Amino acid sequence: MNIRISRGLGVVAVLYFTANFSAQKTANDTLPKEQKIEEVVMIGYGTQKKSNVTGAISSIKASDIDDVPAGRPEQVLQGRAAGVSVISNSGQPGSTATVRVRGITSFGAGSNDPLWVVDGIVVDNIAWLNQSDIEGMEILKDGASAAIYGVSAAKGVVLITTKKGVKGRLNLSYNGFFGVGSAAKKLDLLNASQYGMIMNEANMNDGKTPEFSNPSALGNGTDWQKQIFNTAQRSSHEFSISGGSDKSTFYTSFGYYDQQGIVLRDISNYKRINGRINSTHKVFDFLTIGQTFAYTHTKSQGINANGEFGGPLSSAINLDPTTPAIVTNGVANQPFPSDYINNPNHIKDPNGNPYGISHYVSKEMSNPLAFQQTQLGKYSWTDDLVANVFADLKLTKHVSFKSSVNGKLSYWGNQAFNPVSYLSSAVKNDFNSLFREIQKKFEWSTENTVTYQNKFGQHNLNVLLGQGYYEYNISSGQNTTYKNLPTNDWREASFNFEIPQSDRSTNAWDGKETHKTSYFARVVYDYANRYLFTGTIRRDGSSKFARAYHWGNFPAMSLGWNVSNEEFWPENNIINSFKLRGGYGVLGNDAIDDFQYANFLIPGSNYTFGDDVIHIGYAPSTLENPNLKWEKTSQLNIAADLKIFKNFDLSVDVYRKKSTDILRKIDLPGYLGLINNPWRNIGDMNNDGVEVSLGYKKNWGDFGFSANGNFAYLKNEITRLEGDKPYVNFASFQSMGAVSRLQVGSSYGSFYGYQNLGVFQNQAEIDAYRNANGGLIQANAKPGDFKRLDANGDGKIDENDYVNLGNSVPKYTFGLTLNMNYKNFDLMVFAQGQAGNKIFQGLRRLDIQEANYQTTILGRWTGEGTSNTMARVTKDDPNQNYTRMSDYYLQKGDYLRLKLVQVGYTLPKNLSESIGASKVRFYITAENLVTFTKYTGYDPEIAGGDTFGIDRAYYPQARTFLFGANVQF
């Protein structure tokens, strides 16, 4: 078979699939060596033989993920590519994942998510994509490989190719599963007796009267975690039909996904329906046209997935166990507010019994069961349509032209009914309301490329010239609120009720359209498959910058040497192939608010002028900055690829990634009267790393085994901040204020606070801790309080003594996949993890003195010699043991998780064929089976967007057991 992979860009995806399909057929080495089809990878606007790739590209094939149960498609990247960190944002159904390619690239301009490109279409996310439709994924990690995408590529690029049809018989396939999940871990919280004891002790330490006369009589009390956690069902069904002829091929699919949450599943769930049609048509020998069209609808209900201010998880952690979940016969020896029984708006269960209200824990904390009743009927939804049409024209034997038009149309919104309710004196609604919001956004682009490809003797040349135009944020939205509806049942709430105009309100808005124009070129050259060269240049113009900085140029170059293809390389059984490669590229970032270089007057600053008439006023929105310019990221990559002992594949990459002129909003004093803080180019940052990937594959008769592992090391460091500032405060936590910083010389989002030197065991130790003038360094301390480091030596303890307590960004990430098969049985084991980072555990509300504790508080200081790591309990906390940031709140975030274990059985061929199928496989899967970690929270896999490592009451991932089937006809 003779297939020319790069004949033209118009059929790149189809040829890529065909190449893999054919290669799979030769996996048993039944074809002579010269007939084998070499593996190719997507490189952006084209393909390239893997052996000639000079950039840092990680590949994931359909065979790597076909057996992985469906979820969010980006989660299949987790642990499968060195240098690519994928952390689940929460275990809530439908939750996104935080994806980072080679660390943190920016700390202000947009997220640090990579650029997603699906079948050549640039999209803002891939939540709409059906996992079973994915044929392959390529992660362009370095500047040299990603530079073809210019300004959008600084944070890495993920190229996704969806499945296409191939000529031949009609193929029908089904992949589905059903399973049940539950919480893998619960926190060890104080029971009622322990809670009463600790509260009494805290009061006595503050010189107050104990609250509970006999704590031991309180028993176990209410297990609030038991009230909110439940088993949760999860199911998926995916169908596809594909086929074609010499002239046309098609692939169409349909998917349905349904997942319940393990926390109050009635208000935590997610459903997705999607469909896809891909087709290509060879109109003439010189013209091929094609299209992709995908539609996805989602509907979800969710709770606060990582927040300390209310919500079921935070309430379950903080509520006192002395309060009953449901009051059936009254409560002895516990006072309640008078309106607890008498308030007619108090939420009751289906039997008419009131839900318990805590007398001790107030503010946003409320009974989760009562809270659930107020959230029924609230949901959000999305409708996404993604389409692409292209034409590929073969102009001559060596020249082809491709033109494509791409677009994404999104509709999304939410609806909520807030009933009249009373959950506590702080959480109540005196009138009901119905709210609905609808938004839409359309983005489109067109790209045109000309490709020249030729071979001169042993010289191979491919030249690409391209042009693109992109329109963003053609958007609008509106919302409506009705108040005082004549029903308090969410099932009856409707906008069809006739209510007074005074009880109606509406808002509407239009988005600010932006556009980008791009020109790009690439030269790929090799001589005899030995000496390799790739050069790229892209010029992007963005409307987000002033005319002087409107255009940005992003060049790249990479070189490679297939040493083992040299005539002097001896034939041997140790190092079978050896390639050296290296590259350098510059990328950009313009992910800032629109037109921030200018100062616009906006309405809203209304005023009176010598009368009682309100006049519409205009005021500057921010300060102008005509010198605002592109944020740039340059990256140097040096690497080696080896095949060893015929069965081992080893790749090692070393890189430096440097971001300069990082864009971020700066804080200005409020007296300036600005509505928005201005953008500035404020800093620089480095990411240095090492990546290692090692694979092994071999068959012994009926037994086959393969292993693929990867490991990455990352050092992140901020090297400059505007105006020589030493630091900028970053993430904050409750009344503590900032708990992490952007500080020169430290990692992104490093934790800063007091370093504890132990616990004062007696008054003598307090008296001995003095400054140079003989004064007490901690005058407010008492025995049992933390002793803190006077880091700057000024003889007192204040925020100037904050020191670096650890990184929120993991230094090490790793993953391992094992596959074994024996005759008709197969086994897959997948593990992943990270290390070298700290997690801030902020599960307890600091401003609620009676909030519950974890049982670790039982190891507190209670007298001389009892503890040197945990201070005494106190509510007033004069030494600020628990109300100021210190290393007490930080724990190691290291973990190793057995993410997936799957056992499968494929029916013998004769049994499959008896029902008309070519393959029938059944499997049992366990997800998140066990996690090895010392972290005491729910889950060490903490992301939280771009503020890594702060656990505010993190929705844990479920341990799930699934049964599924793959059937092909």
URQUI-V925005 format. One record per residue. N is the residue number from 1. SS is DSSP state (H for helix, E for strand, - for the rest). Layout:
# URQUI-V925005
N:SS + N:SS
This chain:
# URQUI-V925005
1:- + 2:- + 3:- + 4:- + 5:- + 6:- + 7:- + 8:- + 9:H + 10:H + 11:H + 12:H + 13:H + 14:H + 15:H + 16:H + 17:H + 18:H + 19:H + 20:H + 21:H + 22:H + 23:H + 24:H + 25:H + 26:- + 27:- + 28:- + 29:- + 30:- + 31:- + 32:- + 33:H + 34:H + 35:H + 36:- + 37:- + 38:- + 39:- + 40:E + 41:E + 42:E + 43:- + 44:- + 45:- + 46:- + 47:E + 48:E + 49:E + 50:H + 51:H + 52:H + 53:- + 54:- + 55:- + 56:- + 57:E + 58:E + 59:E + 60:E + 61:E + 62:H + 63:H + 64:H + 65:H + 66:- + 67:- + 68:- + 69:- + 70:- + 71:- + 72:- + 73:H + 74:H + 75:H + 76:H + 77:H + 78:- + 79:- + 80:- + 81:- + 82:- + 83:- + 84:E + 85:E + 86:E + 87:E + 88:E + 89:- + 90:- + 91:- + 92:- + 93:- + 94:- + 95:- + 96:- + 97:E + 98:E + 99:E + 100:E + 101:E + 102:- + 103:- + 104:- + 105:- + 106:- + 107:- + 108:- + 109:- + 110:- + 111:- + 112:- + 113:- + 114:- + 115:E + 116:E + 117:E + 118:E + 119:- + 120:- + 121:E + 122:E + 123:E + 124:- + 125:- + 126:- + 127:- + 128:- + 129:- + 130:- + 131:H + 132:H + 133:H + 134:E + 135:E + 136:E + 137:E + 138:E + 139:E + 140:E + 141:- + 142:- + 143:H + 144:H + 145:H + 146:H + 147:H + 148:H + 149:H + 150:H + 151:H + 152:H + 153:- + 154:- + 155:- + 156:- + 157:E + 158:E + 159:E + 160:E + 161:E + 162:E + 163:- + 164:- + 165:- + 166:- + 167:- + 168:E + 169:E + 170:E + 171:E + 172:E + 173:E + 174:E + 175:E + 176:E + 177:E + 178:E + 179:E + 180:E + 181:E + 182:E + 183:E + 184:- + 185:- + 186:- + 187:- + 188:- + 189:E + 190:- + 191:- + 192:H + 193:H + 194:H + 195:H + 196:H + 197:H + 198:H + 199:H + 200:H + 201:H + 202:H + 203:H + 204:H + 205:H + 206:- + 207:- + 208:- + 209:- + 210:- + 211:- + 212:- + 213:- + 214:- + 215:H + 216:H + 217:H + 218:H + 219:- + 220:- + 221:- + 222:- + 223:- + 224:H + 225:H + 226:H + 227:H + 228:H + 229:E + 230:- + 231:- + 232:E + 233:E + 234:E + 235:E + 236:E + 237:E + 238:E + 239:E + 240:E + 241:E + 242:E + 243:E + 244:E + 245:- + 246:- + 247:- + 248:E + 249:E + 250:E + 251:E + 252:E + 253:E + 254:E + 255:E + 256:E + 257:E + 258:E + 259:E + 260:E + 261:- + 262:- + 263:E + 264:- + 265:H + 266:H + 267:H + 268:- + 269:E + 270:E + 271:E + 272:E + 273:E + 274:E + 275:E + 276:E + 277:E + 278:E + 279:E + 280:E + 281:E + 282:E + 283:E + 284:E + 285:- + 286:- + 287:E + 288:E + 289:E + 290:E + 291:E + 292:E + 293:E + 294:E + 295:E + 296:E + 297:E + 298:E + 299:E + 300:E + 301:E + 302:- + 303:- + 304:- + 305:- + 306:E + 307:- + 308:- + 309:- + 310:- + 311:- + 312:H + 313:H + 314:H + 315:H + 316:H + 317:H + 318:H + 319:- + 320:- + 321:- + 322:- + 323:- + 324:- + 325:- + 326:E + 327:- + 328:- + 329:- + 330:- + 331:- + 332:- + 333:- + 334:- + 335:- + 336:- + 337:- + 338:- + 339:H + 340:H + 341:H + 342:H + 343:- + 344:- + 345:- + 346:E + 347:- + 348:E + 349:- + 350:- + 351:- + 352:- + 353:- + 354:E + 355:E + 356:- + 357:- + 358:- + 359:- + 360:- + 361:- + 362:- + 363:- + 364:- + 365:- + 366:- + 367:- + 368:H + 369:H + 370:H + 371:H + 372:H + 373:H + 374:H + 375:H + 376:- + 377:- + 378:- + 379:E + 380:E + 381:E + 382:E + 383:E + 384:E + 385:E + 386:E + 387:E + 388:E + 389:E + 390:E + 391:E + 392:E + 393:E + 394:E + 395:- + 396:- + 397:- + 398:- + 399:E + 400:E + 401:E + 402:E + 403:E + 404:E + 405:E + 406:E + 407:E + 408:E + 409:E + 410:E + 411:E + 412:E + 413:E + 414:E + 415:E + 416:E + 417:E + 418:E + 419:- + 420:- + 421:E + 422:E + 423:- + 424:- + 425:- + 426:- + 427:- + 428:E + 429:E + 430:- + 431:- + 432:- + 433:E + 434:E + 435:E + 436:E + 437:E + 438:E + 439:E + 440:E + 441:E + 442:E + 443:E + 444:E + 445:E + 446:E + 447:E + 448:E + 449:E + 450:E + 451:E + 452:E + 453:E + 454:E + 455:E + 456:E + 457:- + 458:- + 459:E + 460:E + 461:E + 462:E + 463:E + 464:E + 465:E + 466:E + 467:E + 468:E + 469:E + 470:E + 471:E + 472:E + 473:E + 474:E + 475:E + 476:E + 477:E + 478:E + 479:E + 480:E + 481:E + 482:E + 483:E + 484:- + 485:- + 486:- + 487:- + 488:- + 489:- + 490:- + 491:- + 492:- + 493:- + 494:- + 495:- + 496:- + 497:- + 498:- + 499:- + 500:- + 501:H + 502:H + 503:H + 504:E + 505:E + 506:E + 507:E + 508:E + 509:E + 510:E + 511:- + 512:- + 513:- + 514:E + 515:E + 516:E + 517:E + 518:E + 519:E + 520:E + 521:E + 522:E + 523:E + 524:E + 525:E + 526:E + 527:E + 528:- + 529:- + 530:- + 531:E + 532:E + 533:E + 534:E + 535:E + 536:E + 537:E + 538:E + 539:E + 540:E + 541:E + 542:E + 543:- + 544:- + 545:- + 546:- + 547:H + 548:H + 549:H + 550:- + 551:E + 552:E + 553:E + 554:E + 555:E + 556:E + 557:E + 558:E + 559:E + 560:E + 561:E + 562:E + 563:H + 564:H + 565:H + 566:- + 567:- + 568:- + 569:- + 570:- + 571:- + 572:- + 573:- + 574:- + 575:E + 576:E + 577:E + 578:E + 579:E + 580:E + 581:E + 582:E + 583:E + 584:E + 585:E + 586:E + 587:E + 588:E + 589:E + 590:- + 591:- + 592:- + 593:- + 594:- + 595:- + 596:- + 597:- + 598:- + 599:- + 600:- + 601:E + 602:E + 603:E + 604:- + 605:- + 606:- + 607:E + 608:E + 609:- + 610:- + 611:- + 612:- + 613:- + 614:E + 615:E + 616:- + 617:- + 618:E + 619:E + 620:E + 621:- + 622:- + 623:- + 624:- + 625:- + 626:- + 627:- + 628:- + 629:- + 630:- + 631:E + 632:E + 633:E + 634:E + 635:E + 636:E + 637:E + 638:E + 639:E + 640:E + 641:E + 642:E + 643:E + 644:E + 645:- + 646:- + 647:- + 648:E + 649:E + 650:E + 651:E + 652:E + 653:E + 654:E + 655:E + 656:E + 657:E + 658:E + 659:E + 660:E + 661:E + 662:E + 663:E + 664:E + 665:E + 666:- + 667:- + 668:- + 669:- + 670:H + 671:H + 672:H + 673:- + 674:- + 675:- + 676:- + 677:- + 678:- + 679:E + 680:E + 681:E + 682:E + 683:E + 684:E + 685:E + 686:E + 687:E + 688:E + 689:E + 690:E + 691:E + 692:E + 693:E + 694:E + 695:E + 696:E + 697:E + 698:E + 699:E + 700:E + 701:- + 702:- + 703:E + 704:E + 705:E + 706:E + 707:E + 708:E + 709:E + 710:E + 711:E + 712:E + 713:E + 714:E + 715:E + 716:E + 717:E + 718:E + 719:E + 720:E + 721:E + 722:H + 723:H + 724:H + 725:- + 726:- + 727:E + 728:E + 729:E + 730:- + 731:- + 732:E + 733:E + 734:H + 735:H + 736:H + 737:E + 738:E + 739:- + 740:E + 741:E + 742:E + 743:E + 744:- + 745:- + 746:- + 747:- + 748:- + 749:- + 750:E + 751:E + 752:E + 753:E + 754:E + 755:- + 756:E + 757:E + 758:E + 759:E + 760:- + 761:- + 762:- + 763:H + 764:H + 765:H + 766:H + 767:H + 768:H + 769:- + 770:E + 771:- + 772:- + 773:- + 774:- + 775:- + 776:E + 777:- + 778:- + 779:- + 780:- + 781:- + 782:- + 783:- + 784:- + 785:- + 786:E + 787:E + 788:E + 789:- + 790:- + 791:- + 792:- + 793:- + 794:- + 795:- + 796:- + 797:- + 798:- + 799:H + 800:H + 801:H + 802:- + 803:E + 804:E + 805:E + 806:E + 807:- + 808:- + 809:- + 810:- + 811:- + 812:E + 813:E + 814:E + 815:E + 816:E + 817:E + 818:E + 819:E + 820:E + 821:E + 822:E + 823:- + 824:- + 825:E + 826:E + 827:E + 828:E + 829:E + 830:E + 831:E + 832:E + 833:E + 834:E + 835:E + 836:- + 837:- + 838:E + 839:E + 840:E + 841:E + 842:- + 843:- + 844:- + 845:- + 846:- + 847:- + 848:- + 849:- + 850:- + 851:- + 852:- + 853:- + 854:E + 855:H + 856:H + 857:H + 858:H + 859:H + 860:- + 861:- + 862:- + 863:- + 864:- + 865:- + 866:- + 867:- + 868:- + 869:- + 870:- + 871:- + 872:- + 873:- + 874:- + 875:- + 876:- + 877:- + 878:- + 879:- + 880:- + 881:- + 882:- + 883:- + 884:- + 885:- + 886:E + 887:H + 888:H + 889:H + 890:E + 891:E + 892:E + 893:- + 894:- + 895:E + 896:E + 897:E + 898:E + 899:E + 900:E + 901:E + 902:E + 903:E + 904:E + 905:E + 906:E + 907:- + 908:- + 909:H + 910:H + 911:H + 912:H + 913:H + 914:H + 915:- + 916:- + 917:- + 918:- + 919:E + 920:E + 921:E + 922:E + 923:E + 924:E + 925:E + 926:E + 927:E + 928:E + 929:E + 930:E + 931:E + 932:E + 933:E + 934:- + 935:- + 936:- + 937:- + 938:- + 939:- + 940:- + 941:- + 942:- + 943:- + 944:- + 945:- + 946:- + 947:- + 948:- + 949:- + 950:E + 951:E + 952:- + 953:- + 954:E + 955:- + 956:- + 957:- + 958:E + 959:E + 960:E + 961:E + 962:E + 963:E + 964:E + 965:E + 966:E + 967:E + 968:E + 969:-
